[in-house]
Structure formats: C-alpha cells, structure tokens
Amino acid sequence: MEKFKLTQADVDLLNTNKGLTAILSKEPYNLEKALRYVKYEKRLKKLQVELVRLQSWAIEEKEKVIIIFEGRDAAGKGGAIRRITERINPRHYRIVALPKPTVDEQTQWYFQRYVNQFPKAGEIVFFDRSWYNRSVVEPVMGFCTQEEYEVFMNQINNFERMITESGIRLVKIYMSISKREQQKRFEEIKKNPLKQWKMTPVDERAQELWDVYTEYKNKMFEKTKDGPVPWKIIKANRKTYARVAVINHILKSIPYDKNKEV
C-alpha cells in the first residue's frame, strides 16, 4: 500500500484552526482523514456560496423549486438537507417531512397533502421523503393496498409532468447506501442518546426487509425512467462525499445566475 505523503499545501491546511481541530478530535490521530475533512469543509463553504446565489436568483426571478430526497433509512437525507440550508435565507425555504396522514387526509387524493406544501414564488421546498413513500415504504410495510400502489404508479409520471409544465422546477435525489453501512449507522444511532429518537418502527425492520425494499425501489426507477425528471442516485456510504455530490447536482440542475453578487 502506497504511503500517505503530505504536500506543503496539505501541511498548511492542517496547520489552520480547523485542521488542528480535525486532527485532535479523534484518537488515534489520522492525518489522512483529518486532511480529507478539512478539504471537504473548504469545498462545502464554496458550494454554500453558490447555493446563496441560487436562492437569490430564485427569489428575484420568482422561481418555484422543489427538491425531493429519497433513499434508505439512515442514508443521510436529513444531514444533506442541513448542509444545503445552513447558509441560505430561512425566510425563503421550507423543509417538509410529513407525518403519517390524518384520518381526513386518508380520504383525500393521495397527492393532495403534498400539493398543499408546494412552493410559492421565490421559494425552495425540500421534501425529506415525498410522495414516493407510496412507491416503496408503504407497500413494503403494508401501509397501502395493492390497488392504491398501482394507482400511484399509474399516475406518478403524469403528476410530475403537471408539476414541471406548471413552471415548478423539480429535482429528485435518491441517496443510496449499502446494507452493511445502514446497519452500522443504526447501531451508532442506538448508542447515541441524542439520536435515539431517529429510530422508528419502520427503521427497526429495514434490515430484515432489505431485499423487499430493493425490489420496490427498482420498480420505482423502472416506472419513472420515462418521466419528465430523472433521478440522481448519490452513493452515500461516505457522508461528506454524498453531501458535496448532492449540492453539485442541485447547482447543475437549476439554471441560476452564476455571476450574481451575494
């Protein structure tokens, strides 16, 4: 295995406050990991500047933007959304993570409660899970009937065509992790008293039902491949890589003014 070598530029990065913090925060000390993290933080800051530009453009041009996040439980959807929204204006974005439907919502058109959360002019809405619950989680867990599932699958491409043709910009991100990585993250969550609230009954069965989730996920991709908006699949085993990849995709997907002053 090739020995890790530091360049002078690497040494300079590690000799900053962030670099020293990264080195000393974990034992045993690992210069390679510390350097990778400092580079990630530096890259993230530049990308967040671009996100501010994107939001400023959306506000000025009265654009309406929806960004949906799907993926396995513990894939890092919430963490990615936090990094995206960390520096942008909180008055012009919303994060939507809907609870299970109420009794009234269960009698409505399935998409209605999601449509009620759609953006107004100049607003970005992030869905931490979306209407795609009905394509994977609900059928796997028995939360919908086979007929409800089939109706959804028949309507989804037309629904998203209506969204995009109405002038809303739609971005679809799927964060993908391995079964082993998911198990590791679940174990970390269970051990951390500040994160234990994240584990739900659905999460508890995610490993057991891994292959069934895979089957329905593949059906979802197959059905929507001819839809108006393609999925962007992000490999998310490494959280820092995934967050950078997610932001890059958003910036490439929305034609904002890259020269706008912030």
Secondary structure, 3 states (H helix, E strand, C coil): CCCCCCCHHHHHHHCCHHHHHHHHCCCCCCHHHHHHHHHHHHHHHHHHHHHHHHHHHHHHCCCEEEEEEEECCCCCHHHHHHHHHCCCCHHHEEEECCCCCCHHHHCCCCCHHHHCCCCCCCEEEEEECCHHHHHCHHHHHCCCCHHHHHHHHHHHHHHHHHHHHCCEEEEEEEEECCHHHHHHHHHHHHHCCCCHHHCCHHHHCCCCCHHHHHHHHHHHHHHHCCCCCCEEEEECCCHHHHHHHHHHHHHHHCCCCCCCCC
